[in-house]
Structures are given as structure tokens and as C-alpha cells.
Amino acid sequence: MSLPPDEITESSIRQVLSQIIDPEVGANIVDMGLIYNIALTPTAVSIEMTMTSPACPMGDMILDDIDQTLRHYLPEGMTHAVNVVWDPPWDPSKMSPSLRERFHLEDPDNIDDLDLEKYLK
């Protein structure tokens, strides 16, 4: 069921995108801090995002999930575009506080604190 046009806001798009899980990490892409910007016009949604690294093995799958999810929730006639950027590069400080807590990141500005493999087993 698509969102009514008057309910399409940056917040509602973030909520929709939070359904998409990065399978490598097991967390949604919004809490991961992968979504940098959402721009709206009356007929289009433009998303600027990143991946955890340029070599992210799940990148294409995540982009496909975003496309399918937005096609489901956006009203007919509304388009969407996703632009993957690498600047600024992703780091753990972009994670939501609750996700940083889940990964036991005591210093989110220190990427060396992130040991995802420890939590992926």
C-alpha cells in the first residue's frame, strides 16, 4: 500500500527505508547511518547514501531492496533516485546511538573500535 502523497516527508521516507536490513550487519540502513540526505519534490524522491565501504559485498542487494521498497510505498507517478556517494566516507560515528551501543562502541569516532565480525558470528 502506497503512502498518500501528503504523508511523504523525509521522516516517512526514513521510516520506510528503516525496513531495509544490511544482511552483513543485521541492522537497518537508517540506523547504520548509510542514508545521508533525502530530497523531496512533489513528484520525486532523491536519496543520497553510502555503503560501509566501496567493496561492500551487499551493495547491489541493498540498492535493489531500496528500489523495490520505494516502488511499493511511493504513489503512482512519483519517481525515486538513489545516488551512492563516498564522501564523506562512512564510519561508526554515523550509527544511531542504540546501534553503537549494540556493537559496544565506546568511542564512535574511532573506527578501530568497530569489530563487526565479532557480532556477525
Solvent accessible surface area in square Angstrom, and as a share of the most:
residue,aa,sasa,rsa
1,M,187,0.84
2,S,48,0.31
3,L,34,0.17
4,P,58,0.36
5,P,99,0.62
6,D,125,0.65
7,E,95,0.42
8,I,19,0.09
9,T,64,0.37
10,E,76,0.34
11,S,82,0.53
12,S,19,0.12
13,I,0,0.00
14,R,65,0.24
15,Q,129,0.57
16,V,7,0.04
17,L,0,0.00
18,S,37,0.24
19,Q,100,0.44
20,I,7,0.04
21,I,82,0.42
22,D,1,0.01
23,P,60,0.38
24,E,63,0.28
25,V,5,0.03
26,G,40,0.38
27,A,6,0.05
28,N,27,0.14
29,I,0,0.00
30,V,33,0.19
31,D,49,0.25
32,M,0,0.00
33,G,11,0.11
34,L,1,0.00
35,I,11,0.06
36,Y,39,0.15
37,N,81,0.42
38,I,16,0.08
39,A,58,0.45
40,L,64,0.32
41,T,74,0.43
42,P,131,0.82
43,T,88,0.51
44,A,29,0.22
45,V,1,0.00
46,S,52,0.34
47,I,1,0.01
48,E,55,0.25
49,M,0,0.00
50,T,0,0.00
51,M,7,0.03
52,T,33,0.19
53,S,44,0.29
54,P,109,0.69
55,A,86,0.66
56,C,17,0.10
57,P,94,0.59
58,M,56,0.25
59,G,9,0.09
60,D,114,0.59
61,M,95,0.42
62,I,0,0.00
63,L,55,0.27
64,D,82,0.43
65,D,45,0.23
66,I,0,0.00
67,D,45,0.23
68,Q,121,0.54
69,T,23,0.13
70,L,0,0.00
71,R,167,0.61
72,H,99,0.44
73,Y,51,0.19
74,L,10,0.05
75,P,19,0.12
76,E,181,0.81
77,G,65,0.63
78,M,27,0.12
79,T,85,0.49
80,H,43,0.19
81,A,60,0.46
82,V,47,0.27
83,N,84,0.43
84,V,44,0.25
85,V,29,0.17
86,W,109,0.38
87,D,119,0.62
88,P,68,0.43
89,P,92,0.58
90,W,18,0.06
91,D,40,0.21
92,P,0,0.00
93,S,40,0.26
94,K,63,0.27
95,M,4,0.02
96,S,27,0.17
97,P,99,0.62
98,S,77,0.50
99,L,9,0.05
100,R,49,0.18
101,E,130,0.58
102,R,115,0.42
103,F,2,0.01
104,H,127,0.56
105,L,15,0.08
106,E,165,0.74
107,D,65,0.34
108,P,36,0.23
109,D,118,0.61
110,N,59,0.30
111,I,96,0.49
112,D,122,0.63
113,D,52,0.27
114,L,30,0.15
115,D,72,0.37
116,L,33,0.16
117,E,123,0.55
118,K,128,0.54
119,Y,64,0.25
120,L,70,0.35
121,K,206,0.87
